[in-house]
Amino acid sequence: MASDTIDYEIFGDDMQIVEIELDPGEGVRAEAGTMMYMEAGINMQTGTDGGMFKGFKRMVTGESFFITNFTYQGSGKGHVAFGAPYPGKVIPIDLSTFNGEFICQKDSFLCAAQGVEIEVAFTKKLGAGLFGGEGFILQRLTGDGLAFTHAGGTVIEKRLQPGEKLRVDTGCIVGMSRAVDYDIEMIGGFKNAMFGGEGLFVATLTGPGTVYLQSLPFSRLADRIHATARYGRNKGESKGVAGIGGDILGNILSGDR
């Protein structure tokens, strides 16, 4: 099935949205809950889009069981916009330039032209599956149209030449073209592994192909928020104990007077 040809514009800097422009009859599909606004004439239809099996496959990759299709049924141009769920960038992927297939981290899909499919992609090597951070399961976007993924922080595009290798923190990979070879390498040295703060493994990406990297994986952001919240809670508890002690002491002193 040929994908719809859509136009788009990306707004914002650190919290980006993508606005899709549709001609009559054109459509876009999106992860449930990502729609920001839509103009009159756009029909929204939520479903499994292919049966329960496809819904379960999307769930395995970290997406919703349901997917929402937006079809423009008015005249002239219609617009619908989608927002990323956390600070970062929206990345447009023209699948026709990647031979109709692009591999990306699970839970990164935002929206795509009608006709683009979201499928399960399994890592080819056992080590990459066990220690690669994203597990055995990645997302495969297939079709010949535009797809949009989101990533945390700043996004960098690397174009690897044949045989060129790049070692990357496992959580910083957003996606890659199919030709890129993905594997896992253990960090050498006891002190590096224990105190370097980068974990025991790094990903090795070997060209040829295109790779997108993110500076702030959501898992890293969540860990920092959790650590800060825990510190604040413990600090608040300490203040509470001190406050109680001060009240007791104050009552004793005022009683003595």
C-alpha positions as CSV (number, residue, x, y, z in Angstrom):
1,M,0.0,0.0,0.0
2,A,1.5,3.3,-1.1
3,S,1.7,5.9,1.7
4,D,0.0,9.3,1.5
5,T,2.2,12.2,0.5
6,I,2.0,14.7,3.3
7,D,3.6,18.1,4.1
8,Y,4.7,19.1,7.6
9,E,6.2,21.8,9.7
10,I,8.0,21.4,13.1
11,F,7.6,24.0,15.7
12,G,9.5,24.7,18.9
13,D,12.9,24.0,20.2
14,D,13.1,21.9,23.4
15,M,9.5,20.7,23.4
16,Q,8.7,20.3,19.7
17,I,5.5,19.6,17.9
18,V,4.9,18.6,14.3
19,E,2.0,20.0,12.3
20,I,0.8,17.8,9.4
21,E,-0.9,19.4,6.4
22,L,-3.4,17.2,4.6
23,D,-5.2,17.4,1.3
24,P,-8.7,16.0,1.0
25,G,-8.7,12.3,1.5
26,E,-5.2,12.2,2.9
27,G,-4.5,10.7,6.4
28,V,-2.0,10.4,9.1
29,R,-1.8,7.8,11.9
30,A,-0.5,8.5,15.4
31,E,0.2,7.0,18.7
32,A,-2.8,7.3,20.9
33,G,-2.8,10.4,23.1
34,T,-0.3,12.5,21.1
35,M,-2.7,14.7,19.2
36,M,-2.4,18.4,20.2
37,Y,-5.0,20.0,17.9
38,M,-6.9,19.4,14.7
39,E,-8.9,21.6,12.4
40,A,-12.5,21.2,11.2
41,G,-13.0,18.6,8.6
42,I,-10.6,16.1,10.1
43,N,-12.1,12.8,11.1
44,M,-10.5,10.9,14.0
45,Q,-10.9,7.1,14.2
46,T,-9.3,5.0,16.9
47,G,-8.9,1.2,16.5
48,T,-6.5,-1.7,16.3
49,D,-5.9,-0.9,12.6
50,G,-5.6,-4.5,11.4
51,G,-7.0,-6.6,14.2
52,M,-5.9,-7.6,17.7
53,F,-2.7,-9.2,16.5
54,K,-1.4,-5.9,15.1
55,G,-2.5,-4.2,18.3
56,F,-0.5,-6.7,20.4
57,K,2.5,-6.3,18.2
58,R,2.4,-2.5,18.9
59,M,2.1,-3.1,22.6
60,V,5.2,-5.3,22.5
61,T,7.2,-2.4,21.1
62,G,6.1,-0.1,23.8
63,E,3.2,1.6,21.9
64,S,-0.5,1.7,22.7
65,F,-2.7,-1.3,21.7
66,F,-4.8,1.2,19.7
67,I,-3.7,3.6,17.0
68,T,-5.6,6.7,15.8
69,N,-6.1,7.6,12.2
70,F,-6.8,11.2,11.2
71,T,-8.3,11.6,7.7
72,Y,-9.1,15.0,6.2
73,Q,-12.6,15.1,4.6
74,G,-12.9,18.8,4.0
75,S,-11.9,21.0,1.1
76,G,-8.6,22.9,0.7
77,K,-6.0,22.1,3.3
78,G,-6.5,20.6,6.8
79,H,-4.0,20.6,9.7
80,V,-3.4,18.3,12.7
81,A,-0.6,18.6,15.2
82,F,1.1,16.1,17.5
83,G,3.4,16.7,20.5
84,A,6.3,14.7,21.9
85,P,5.6,13.3,25.4
86,Y,8.8,14.7,27.0
87,P,11.5,17.3,26.2
88,G,13.4,16.6,23.1
89,K,13.2,16.7,19.3
90,V,10.9,15.4,16.6
91,I,12.8,13.6,13.9
92,P,11.3,13.3,10.4
93,I,12.1,10.0,8.6
94,D,11.6,9.7,4.9
95,L,11.3,6.0,4.5
96,S,11.8,6.2,0.8
97,T,15.4,7.3,1.4
98,F,16.0,4.2,3.6
99,N,14.8,1.6,1.2
100,G,11.4,1.5,2.9
101,E,12.6,0.4,6.3
102,F,13.9,2.1,9.4
103,I,14.8,0.6,12.8
104,C,14.2,2.6,15.9
105,Q,14.1,2.2,19.7
106,K,10.8,1.0,21.1
107,D,8.3,3.7,22.3
108,S,9.8,6.3,19.9
109,F,7.0,6.4,17.3
110,L,5.0,9.6,17.2
111,C,3.1,9.7,13.9
112,A,3.3,8.7,10.2
113,A,1.6,9.1,6.9
114,Q,-1.3,6.8,6.2
115,G,0.2,3.6,4.8
116,V,3.3,3.4,7.0
117,E,3.3,0.3,9.2
118,I,4.8,-0.1,12.7
119,E,6.1,-3.6,13.3
120,V,8.3,-5.6,15.7
121,A,12.0,-5.9,15.0
122,F,14.1,-8.4,16.9
123,T,17.8,-7.8,17.4
124,K,19.9,-10.3,15.4
125,K,22.4,-11.1,18.1
126,L,22.0,-12.5,21.6
127,G,24.4,-10.1,23.3
128,A,22.7,-7.1,21.8
129,G,19.3,-8.4,23.0
130,L,20.4,-9.2,26.5
131,F,22.5,-6.1,27.2
132,G,21.5,-3.5,24.6
133,G,19.3,-1.5,26.9
134,E,16.2,-1.9,24.6
135,G,16.1,-5.7,24.9
136,F,15.4,-8.0,22.0
137,I,12.6,-5.9,20.7
138,L,12.9,-2.7,18.6
139,Q,10.5,-1.0,16.2
140,R,10.5,-1.4,12.5
141,L,8.8,1.3,10.4
142,T,8.0,0.2,6.9
143,G,6.5,2.0,3.9
144,D,7.4,4.7,1.4
145,G,6.2,7.8,3.2
146,L,7.1,10.1,6.1
147,A,7.3,8.9,9.7
148,F,8.1,10.9,12.8
149,T,9.9,9.7,15.9
150,H,10.8,11.6,19.0
151,A,14.0,11.6,21.1
152,G,15.2,13.2,24.3
153,G,17.5,16.2,24.5
154,T,19.6,17.1,21.4
155,V,19.6,14.8,18.4
156,I,22.7,14.1,16.2
157,E,22.7,12.4,12.8
158,K,25.8,10.3,12.0
159,R,26.4,8.9,8.6
160,L,28.8,5.9,8.9
161,Q,30.9,4.8,6.0
162,P,31.4,1.1,5.2
163,G,33.3,-0.5,8.0
164,E,33.3,2.7,10.2
165,K,32.5,2.0,13.8
166,L,31.0,4.1,16.5
167,R,30.7,3.2,20.2
168,V,27.6,4.6,21.9
169,D,25.9,4.5,25.2
170,T,23.2,1.9,24.7
171,G,20.3,4.3,25.7
172,C,21.4,7.1,23.4
173,I,20.5,5.3,20.2
174,V,17.3,6.6,18.6
175,G,17.3,4.7,15.3
176,M,19.3,3.5,12.4
177,S,19.0,2.4,8.8
178,R,18.7,-1.3,8.2
179,A,22.3,-1.7,6.9
180,V,23.9,-0.6,10.1
181,D,25.2,-3.6,12.2
182,Y,24.4,-3.4,15.9
183,D,26.2,-5.2,18.6
184,I,27.3,-4.9,22.3
185,E,30.8,-4.5,23.7
186,M,31.9,-4.7,27.3
187,I,33.8,-1.8,28.7
188,G,37.3,-2.7,29.6
189,G,38.9,-2.1,32.9
190,F,37.5,-2.6,36.4
191,K,37.5,1.1,37.4
192,N,35.9,2.1,34.1
193,A,33.1,-0.5,34.5
194,M,32.5,0.2,38.2
195,F,33.0,3.9,38.5
196,G,32.7,5.4,35.0
197,G,29.0,5.9,35.3
198,E,28.4,4.4,31.8
199,G,27.4,0.9,32.8
200,L,29.1,-2.3,31.8
201,F,28.3,-2.2,28.1
202,V,28.4,0.1,25.1
203,A,26.8,-0.4,21.7
204,T,28.9,-0.7,18.7
205,L,27.4,0.5,15.4
206,T,29.2,-0.4,12.2
207,G,28.4,1.2,8.8
208,P,27.4,1.8,6.2
209,G,24.3,3.6,7.2
210,T,22.7,6.5,9.1
211,V,22.3,6.6,12.8
212,Y,20.4,9.0,15.0
213,L,21.6,9.6,18.6
214,Q,19.9,11.4,21.5
215,S,21.7,13.2,24.3
216,L,19.0,12.6,27.0
217,P,17.3,9.1,26.9
218,F,14.0,9.1,28.8
219,S,15.3,6.4,31.2
220,R,18.2,8.7,32.2
221,L,15.8,11.6,32.7
222,A,13.5,9.4,34.8
223,D,16.3,8.2,37.0
224,R,17.5,11.8,37.7
225,I,13.9,12.9,38.5
226,H,13.5,9.9,40.8
227,A,16.8,10.5,42.6
228,T,16.0,14.2,43.1
229,A,12.5,13.4,44.4
230,R,13.9,10.9,46.8
231,Y,16.5,13.3,48.1
232,G,13.9,16.0,48.5
233,R,11.6,13.6,50.4
234,N,14.4,12.5,52.7
235,K,15.3,16.2,53.3
236,G,11.7,17.0,54.1
237,E,11.5,14.2,56.5
238,S,14.6,15.4,58.3
239,K,13.2,18.9,58.5
240,G,10.0,17.4,59.9
241,V,11.8,15.7,62.7
242,A,13.8,18.8,63.5
243,G,10.6,20.8,63.5
244,I,9.0,18.4,65.9
245,G,12.0,18.5,68.2
246,G,12.0,22.3,68.1
247,D,8.3,22.5,69.1
248,I,8.8,20.1,72.0
249,L,11.8,22.1,73.2
250,G,9.9,25.4,72.8
251,N,7.0,24.0,74.9
252,I,9.3,22.9,77.6
253,L,11.1,26.2,77.8
254,S,7.8,28.2,77.8
255,G,6.5,25.9,80.6
256,D,9.6,26.6,82.7
257,R,9.0,30.3,82.4
